[in-house]
Amino acid sequence: MSGVANPLRGEASLSVAGRPRLLRPTFAALVAAEEELGPLFALVDRASEGRLRLSEMAALFWHCLSENDGIGREELSEAVASLGLAACAAPLRQLLGQILQGRA
């Protein structure tokens, strides 16, 4: 997997284990995220109000991970914590935008 995101598809990239990993918000990925996190609209609301939890961000990233290449969920979560909120803001914004707007 290249890790090169196509913003026209709502994709984002996140560095995990020293490599960019592709986050692709497919229908199946978003349904899986919604099953775990509750309604996606509420997730977007929490994010816009600054109430999105780190665990929720990591879960959304996990479900949207295009291929895990042996990366476990805990490793992805640790990468999110290590990168910090500032580095995770851009991929999060891209995914949330895709949830709200869909593909053009």
Buried (B, 14 or more C-beta within 10 A) or exposed (E): EEBEBEEEEBBBBBBBEEEBBBBBBBEEBBEBBBEEBEEBEEBBEBBEEEEBEEEBBBBBBBBBBBEBEEBEBEEBBBBBEEBEEEBBEEBBEBBBBBBEEEEE
